[in-house]
Amino acid sequence: MVRLLISVLAATTLAVSVAGAHTRSQSHSVWEIKGADVDLVMTIPVLEADRLSGDQSAPSDDRLETYLSERVYPLAGGSRCPVVPPIQTLSAAAGFRKFDFTFKCATASNLQVHSAAFFDVVPSHTNFAQVQNALSGEFTEQLITAEHRTVDVTGGEGSRLKSAHFVEFIRMGAMHIFTGVDHMSFLLGLVLISRRLRDLVFVVTGFTIGHSLTLALAVTGVLRPHAEYIDALVALTIALIGAENIVVQTQKPTPVALTVGASLAFMALLEGVGLGELPSLLLLGAGLFTANYLMISGRLRDAGRLRILITLVFGLIHGFGFAADLLELQLPPERLAELLVGFNVGVEIGQLILVAGATLLVVMLAKTKIAPPRRLVVDVASSFLVGLGVFWFVSRSYA
């Protein structure tokens, strides 16, 4: 049964991985309604803007302004409100680009806000919209998705969405797992390394505890994640879990541990001369941690109990990746805890559904006696995870 589960998850992950890693796609908009006049400040991560160029070069301000003005605007009585030139380019924090639009609507009644930006590039994109009525003082928050691109802001549906925020964030968390090839790949690595159900319970428990600690640290402000560092470290965890599978199978951890440690030390040296985004101390610390962990796990006969601690660390990293998305959007502090909890609950639900679906498929396949050799599956899938994790880690470190 266990080896069938491994086979199913391996096949599933290998099939979806050809599409590339899921990178969270989000933007932030602030709409200020002043009667029939609407002011919009659109904040876009640089990564989102760069996606618009097939050659990966940064699009010009003019191109971004044209792209956004064609897709993001208010509606009054069902009619599109025209933009009032000029569109202003505002100063923004590092890693972001910001634009200010002014719209003149024909009427102040039956207002809606509409955004179709980035859905043509990333269908899973989400826009976090904050809408403030300057006359009434009413403030609402909305989620604009590919399935829900237009939102009422003068009553009606807006009030319904306002009460459904927690559910919306649960849905986002679940979809993050279903569309996140990097997180699915890491889950595959955990299943591959778990020979028994007890081992799987250990690693999943550690991973869940890590998510919970991440929430507490993020909400209280004790630690605030650096998004680009976290994305790279998520990739490193995928490569590391694959490498651990290999050293456990071969019982020869020294060559793999030395290679990983030396590679990260070399990247730290490159950062010291100005090449790379990750700090040298972070790279050196990661190299020391991974090399020692691989040496220990490769020599233990039963590392199941040790892995609950390791997966707790991995859970912190992946969880900070989730939290970073929301924290960077500057959501109201009084709602932040609720939103983060909802998102994390959705992540856990997504993981449970994924494992339950794979288990059901395993039960069906078990009746047909389909079970490839475990060693072959582990060797091939682990090598794939190492290659995929290294590729993502390097590309995210030098983006």
N, C-alpha and C positions, 0 to 999 in steps of 0.2 A: 504493500500500500504506500509506504513512504517513498520508495523509489519511483512509483508511478506519479506521485505528487510532484516529485522533483522533475520528472520528465515533462509533465504538463506545464509547469511554470517555466521551465527552460524554453520549451517550444513557444509558449505565449510571448515571453519577453524577447526572444530572438526575432520573432515575427514582427513585433511592433517597433523594435529598436531601429530597424532600417529607416524609419521615418525621422530619426534624430531625437535629441534630448528635448524634453519639455522644459521650456524656459518660461517662467511665470510672466504673463503679459498683462500689465495694468497701467492705467493712467488716472489722473485726478483732475476734476473740474470743479470750479467754484462759480456758481451762477448768482448774481445779485439782481433782483427784480425791483425796478423803480417805476412802477406804473406800467406804461407801455415801452419803457426803455429797459433793456436787459444787458448787463455787463457780464462777460465770461472770461475767467482766467483759467487757461488750460495748461497743466503741468505734465510734461512727458519725460519719462526716463530716456536718457540718450540711447539706450539699447533699443527702445521702441522706435525712436526716430530712424535709427540706422537700418531697421528692418525694411524700410520703404525703398532702400536702394539695393538693387540686386547685386551690385558690385561691392557692397559693404562700406562704401564711402558715406560720410555724413551728409545728409541732404541740406541744402541751403535754407536759410530762414524763409526766403520767398517761396520755395517749394513746399515747405511745411505749412506756411500760412495758407497757400492755395489748397493744399490737401485738406486741412482742417476746416477751412471756410466752406468747402463743398460738402462736408459730412457732419459738421457739428453746428447746430443752430437752434433757436427757439421757434415755436409755432404759436400762432394766435388764431383761434377759431379754425384750426386745421390748415392755415396758410403759413408758409415759411416767412419769417421775419428777415428783412434784408440787413446785411452787415453795413455799418457806417465806417468808411475808411477814415484814418489809416488804422491798420492792424499793428499793434505795438509789440515789439520783442522786449521782454522784461529780463532783468538779471535773475538768475536762479542758482540754487545750491549746486555744488559740484555733482556731475552725473545727471543733471536734469536740464530741460529746456522749457521755457515758459512764454506764453503768448497771451495778449489781452485783446479781446474782441468786444465791440459795442454793436448792439442790434437795436433797430427801431421798428417796433411792431405797430400794426394798424389799430390794435385795441389792447386793453389791459386785462380783458376777460378771457377765460378758457385758454390759459397759457400752458404750454408743454415745452419740455426740453428734449432734444433729440441728438443722439450721437451714433454715427455709423463708422467712426474712425477706427482703423486697425483690424476690424473684423474681416476685411478682405485679405489681410496678411496672416492674422492669427485668429481663427474662429473662436477660441476660448478666451479672448481678451475681455477684460472687465474694466469699466470706468466707474470710479468712486465719485459720485456727484454730491456736492453740498449745495443746497438751494436756500437762499435767504431773501425774504421779502422785506425790503427796506422800509416799506410803509407800515406793515403790520407787525414786523419784528419776528415773524414766524420763521423757524429754521428746520429744515428737513434734510435727511440723508437718503440717497438712493443708490441702487446698484444698476448700472446700465450694462446689459449683456447682449450677445447676438440675438437671443430670443426675445429680449425686452429692450428695444432701442429707444422707445419714446415713453416719457413719464409725465403724468399730469402734475402740475405744481400749484394749481389753484383749486384744490379740492378733489373729490372723487377718488381715483385710484391712488393718488399720492398718500392719502391717509392709510389706505390698506397696506401699501408697501412699507410704510413707516412702522407698523406693528409687526411686520414679518421679517425684520432685519435679521434676527437671530437665525431663523430658518434659512434665509438666503445665504448666510455665512456658513451654515452647516452644509448646504448644497455645494458651495464653492470649495470647501475642504474636501468633500467626497470627490468632486470632479478633479481636484488637484491630484489625487491618487490615480484615478482612472485615466487621465491624460498625461500623467507624469512618468515618462519612460525612465528617468533617472531613479525615481523612488521605487518603481516596479522592479528595476534591475537590482536595487539594493535588497528588496524583499526576496528576490530570487536567491541572492547570495546567502541570506539568512537560512532559507529553506535547504539550500544545498549543503550547508555546513551542519545541519541538524540531523543526525542519524536516527534519533529517537524522538518520540513525541515530547518527552520531558525536556530534551535539549531545545526544541522549538518553543516550548513554554518559557524557558529561561530567557531566550533571546528576545522574544516578543515582549515579555515583562520588562526587561531592561529598556527596550526601545520605548515602551509606553511611559515608563517612569521618566525617561529623558524628555519626552514631550511635555509632561506635567511640570517638570522643573523649569523648562524653557518658558512656559506660560507665566509662572510665578516671577521669574527673573525679569521677563519683558514687561509685565504689567506694573511691577513695583519700580521699574526704572533702574534696578541694580546693575543690569547689563543691557546694552543696546547693540544689536548685531550690526556688523558692517557687511552690507548686502553682497558686494563682489567677493569678499573673503569667504563668506558662507557658501556661495554657489560653487566656488572652487573646492572647498573642503568637502562638500557633498559628493562631488566627483571623486575626490580622494578616498572617501569611505567605500565607494563602489569598487575601486581598484584594490583597496586593502582587503575587503571581504573575499574578493576573488583570489587574491594572493594567499590568503590564509587557507582557503580550500586546497590550493595547490601544495602548500607546505605540509598540511595535515595528510594529504594523500601520499606524498613522496617521503615524508619524515626527514627531509633535508632542508631545514629552514635557513641555514647559514647563507647560501648563495642568494636566495631571494631577499632576505633581510638586508644583506650588505648592498645589494643592487638598489633597493628602495631607499635606504638611508643615504647612500652616496649620490643618488639622483636628486634627492631633495636638498642635500648640502650643496650640490652644484648649482641648483636653481637659486639658493640663497646667495651664493657667490655672484651670480649674474645680477641679482637684485642690488647687490652692493655696488655694482658699476652702472646702475641705472636701467637695467633690463628686467622688466617684470613689474607686476602690481602688488604681489603679496610681500609683506615685510620679511626681512631675512630671519628675524627671531622666530616668526611664525613657522617658516619653512624648516628651520633647524629644529624647533620643538616637535614639529610633525614628523620629521625624519627620525629623531631619537625615539619618539613614541612608537612609530610603526615598526622600526627595526627591532626594538626590544619586544614588542608584542608578538611579532612573527617568530622570533627566537623562542619565546616562552610557549606559545601555542603549538609550535611544531614539535616540541619535545614532551608535551603532556599527553598522557594516555587518554585522559578524559578532561577536556577543557570546558565542558558544558557550564559549570558553575562560574568559571572565570568570565565567560562570554556575557553573562548578565551585566557585569560591570562595563565591559567594552561596548556592548550595544547601548548601554545607558549613555555613554559618551557620544556614540553615533546618533542616538535619539536627540541629544541636546543640539547637535550640529544641524540635523535635518529640521528639528523643531524651530531653531533660530531662523532657518531659511523661510519657514512659513510665517513666523512672527515679523521678520524684516519687511515682508511685502506690505503688511498692514501698518506697521509703525512708520514707515517712510511716507505714507500718504497723509500724515498729520490729521488723523481722525480725532474727534473730540475726546478728551481724556476721560470724561465721565461715562462714555460708551465703550472705551477701548477694551476693558476686561470682558464685557459681554461678547464683543465681536471676536476677540481672540479665542475665547472659550468655544464659541460656536464653530469657528473655523477648525479648531483642533478636534472637536467632537466629530465633525464631518470627515476629517482625515482618518480617525479611528474607525468610523463606519465604513469608509471606503476600503480600508485594509481588511476588515472582517468580511465584507461582501466579496472581495477578491479571493480571499482564502477559502471561503465557503463555496464559491463557484468552482474553484479548482478542485476542491474536495469532492463535490458532486460529480464532476467530470471524471475524477479518479475512480469513483465507485462504479461508474458506467464502464470505464475501460477495463477495470479489474475483471469483469465478467468475460472479456475477450482475451484475457491472458497476455495483454500487450504490456511488456515491461523490459525496455532496453537495459543493458548492464549499467549498474549505478556508477561504476568507476569511469566508464566511457562518458556518460552524461556529465558527471562532475568535472572531468578533465576539460571537455570541450566547452561547457558553459562557463567554467571558472576562467579559462583562458580568454574567452570572449569578454567577460566582465572586466578583467584586467586591462585588456586593450581599449575597451570602451571608456572605462574610468580614467585611464591615463590620457586618452585623447581629450576628453572633456576637461580634465584637470589642467592640462597644458593650455588648451585653447582659452579657458576662462582665466587662467593666470596671466596670459599675455594678450588678452583682448584689447 
